[in-house]
Amino acid sequence: MNQFLQSLPDTLVQGLAIGMMYALIALGYTLVYGILELINFAHGDVFMLGGLFSWAALQHFFGAQIGANYGVLGGGTLVMAIILAFLIATVSCGGVGFVIERFAYRPLRNAPKLAPLVTAIGVSFIIENAVLVWQTGTGNMELTYPSLINQQIIPVLGLHIPSKAIIVFVTAPILMVGLLYLVGNTRMGKAMRATAQDQEAARMMGIDVNRVISFTFIVGSVLAGCAGVIYALYYNSIDYSVGFLAGLKAFTAAVLGGIGNIRGAMLGGLLVGEVESIVDSIDASQGVGLQWAEPAVFLVLMCVLIFRPTGLLGAQVVDKA
Amino acid sequence: MTMLQFNGVHTYYGPIHVLKGVNYRVEEGEIVCLLGANGAGKTTTMKTILGLVRPTEGTVVFKGQEIGKMTPSQVVKAGIAPVPEGRRVFSRMSVSENLELGAYVRSDHKAIADDMSRVFDLFPRLKERRKQLAGLMSGGEQQMLAIGRAMMARPTLLIMDEPSMGLSPIFVERVFDTVQSINKQGVTIFMVEQNANMALTIANRGYVLQNGEVVLENDAASLLQSELVRKTYLGEAIEVS
């Protein structure tokens, strides 16, 4: 117990790092749900693709240096590699998100709600299995993701912060603040909120709802793709299957915070990360085990939903005036 | 100049035949009122103008341009703005954000700012509450916002669907006063209204719609005198002989 308490501050720091990652994914679920009331089950796989595509780009452009330096780069090369990883994830995942909406969901826009839901599950399987086929075909069953930065512990105010967490602490807040600005202050953000609240009234204002929906999928997918890069850098591996569980936990985070609510998704993500990290740290002292992390997350979800069925910050259900 | 014209327009909602070959004509500068019972096709008329419902037959012409196949976005750009039934303000957005959305299709930022202060002059209440969420305002205030929002599009034709619905008598009067003053600024108005008495008092002409067909059309004063309107919409007792 002592050991658990002693390491608690560090545990919370780690929880914050993975929580921010979950939050980034959760935002995509919540944005899409807010507008279409659709749970985009393929979203976790877009997250996975962010890690995968950036892995491919890093191998292609920095393969030689990465190989020679055990995955670690320095100076300008490091900055370039990180920018490249996020850029590739942004462009490719944004594109994937656009294509999924345009060709899988849009034709079902007026169909009963179950149709797009089942389609989403189908898209998820298609992406996962396509990547699996590629992985088996090329013999890349275990993709080691380069750590890029030197793995070390940085002491800050008595805390021990792993260097890999620094990337999360820099990128995730930028993305989140950027999203809040986009949704809160820009013309497109206002169109997104208007469409989420009353789609027909939004059309009456001359808002091109199809464009808004496409844009929403792109934004959500970009955030997920960036989270994929963060995940891969943090855990130094990526494969076809990681999107499922991470996606499920991020979805839980979105529901926990109140689905459709942007700040709720951020809060939910952080909570899920902390719960997971805390349960994981009990492992060391009490032998409870990481296998309890997921049950604990869902236990928290159930407890919250019993008392607050719409999540912590409240679901943004369209209120008819 | 003819502002808006329906030429033999038919529309369907799924299998339901709503408008059955209607003809309307709204001249520039007029206030034209559309009367009819629930389900007669009034709201469908409004949605057809906006491009939310497509005519299967017939044409909708706005200032000489066929708009029946346009998207709502193109229709609003062409100069038509709606005050929808039930106001439909964006309740979780502020008053000023709602007004900005009214000007969504415009990009002349300077003129948009001018128009917003003009709306605030027209409705000082909205100015006081510009930071407030629209959903927290009273029905009457929301109706002012819905009208102000439509004005932000700088429309030449304002289409209003039941602007007095659910409002207290004081607000009803204010809404009709506002409609008249907007009209005096040169905006043509095509209005659906249950409150036939008030509507016909300010209108130039009117149409009576029944089961998707125009059964009566005349100048407003004559409509007020007509037996059909008096019995059906002004609540006069029907004499049983």
Interface residues (C-beta under 8 A of the other chain):
Chain A: R187 K190 A191 R193 A194 Q197 D198 E200 A201 A202 R203 M204 M205 G206 I207 D208 Q316 D319 K320 A321
Chain B: L50 L52 T71 P72 S73 V75 V76 K77 P82 P84 G86 R87 R88 V89 F90 S91 R92 M93 E97 E100 L101 G102 Y104 V105 A134 G135 Q142 R149 A153
